[in-house]
Amino acid sequence: MRNIKSKNTKPEILLRKALHALGVRYRIHGKDIIGKPDIYIKKYKLAVFADSEFWHGKLYKEGTSIPQINKEYWIPKLERNISRDIEVNKQLKQDGWKVLRFWEKDIRKNPNKIAEKIYLF
């Protein structure tokens, strides 16, 4: 688990390159913003998250990828990650931010399409 990165992941970098090509200027990993969004634009109060299907519980909720070893650790961890995402979204919206979350698979498939959605937003 030490090798799992939380910053500058491949999907993040793909998305950032696509945004940069569109001329969108952004900041990354906002330490002063709750949830530390992967990409944010303060001017428009827009927070963008590039979420992994495993770590953020998409596969767990679908029932397609439930860890079989050490379930007493993994299931509460994944459930806590899901609830934390909900809490972060709620708090950011209360603070006037717009929140966009994209799955890693979608970003890898077509980063330009995701970047255009952000640009149009």
C-alpha positions in Angstrom: 0.0 0.0 0.0 3.0 2.3 0.4 3.2 2.5 -3.4 -0.3 3.7 -3.8 -0.2 7.4 -4.7 -2.8 9.9 -3.6 -1.4 12.8 -5.7 -0.3 13.1 -9.3 -1.9 9.9 -10.3 -2.0 9.0 -14.0 -5.7 9.9 -14.4 -5.1 13.3 -12.7 -2.2 14.0 -15.0 -4.2 13.0 -18.1 -7.0 15.3 -17.1 -4.7 18.2 -16.3 -2.9 17.9 -19.7 -6.3 17.9 -21.4 -7.5 21.0 -19.4 -4.2 22.8 -20.1 -4.6 22.1 -23.9 -8.0 23.8 -23.7 -6.4 26.8 -22.0 -8.0 26.2 -18.6 -5.8 27.4 -15.8 -6.2 25.7 -12.5 -4.5 24.8 -9.2 -3.9 21.4 -7.8 -4.3 19.7 -4.3 -5.8 22.7 -2.5 -4.6 22.4 1.1 -6.8 25.2 2.2 -10.0 23.7 0.7 -11.8 20.8 2.4 -11.2 17.5 0.8 -8.1 18.8 -1.0 -9.5 18.6 -4.5 -7.3 17.2 -7.2 -8.0 20.2 -9.4 -9.7 23.4 -8.4 -10.4 26.8 -9.9 -10.9 29.4 -7.1 -12.3 32.1 -9.5 -15.3 29.9 -10.3 -15.3 28.0 -7.0 -15.0 24.7 -8.9 -13.5 21.6 -7.2 -12.7 18.5 -9.4 -11.9 15.1 -8.0 -10.5 12.2 -10.0 -11.6 9.2 -8.0 -10.4 5.6 -8.3 -13.1 3.0 -8.6 -11.6 0.8 -5.9 -10.6 3.4 -3.2 -13.8 5.4 -3.5 -16.1 2.4 -3.3 -17.7 2.2 -6.8 -16.7 -1.4 -7.2 -17.6 -2.2 -3.6 -21.1 -0.7 -4.0 -21.6 -2.6 -7.3 -20.4 -5.8 -5.5 -17.9 -6.5 -8.2 -14.7 -6.1 -6.1 -15.0 -6.9 -2.4 -11.7 -7.8 -0.9 -11.8 -11.4 0.3 -8.8 -11.2 2.6 -8.9 -9.1 5.8 -12.6 -8.1 5.2 -12.8 -6.7 8.8 -10.3 -4.0 7.7 -11.3 -3.4 4.1 -15.1 -3.1 4.3 -15.2 -0.4 7.0 -12.3 1.4 5.2 -14.2 1.5 1.9 -17.5 2.5 3.6 -15.7 5.3 5.4 -14.2 6.5 2.1 -17.6 6.6 0.6 -19.1 8.5 3.5 -16.1 10.9 3.6 -16.7 11.8 -0.1 -20.4 12.5 0.7 -19.4 14.7 3.6 -16.8 16.6 1.6 -19.3 17.2 -1.3 -21.9 18.5 1.2 -19.5 20.8 3.0 -18.0 22.2 -0.3 -21.6 22.9 -1.6 -22.5 24.6 1.7 -19.4 26.8 1.2 -20.5 27.7 -2.3 -18.3 25.4 -4.3 -19.4 23.4 -7.3 -18.2 19.8 -7.1 -17.4 17.5 -10.0 -16.3 13.9 -9.5 -15.1 11.7 -12.3 -14.1 8.0 -12.2 -10.6 7.0 -13.2 -11.9 4.6 -15.9 -13.8 7.5 -17.6 -10.8 9.8 -17.5 -8.5 7.1 -18.9 -11.0 6.3 -21.6 -11.4 9.9 -22.9 -9.7 12.6 -20.9 -10.5 15.2 -23.6 -14.3 14.6 -23.2 -14.0 15.1 -19.4 -11.9 18.2 -19.8 -14.5 19.6 -22.2 -17.2 19.0 -19.5 -15.2 20.9 -17.0 -14.5 23.7 -19.5 -18.2 24.1 -20.3 -19.2 24.0 -16.7 
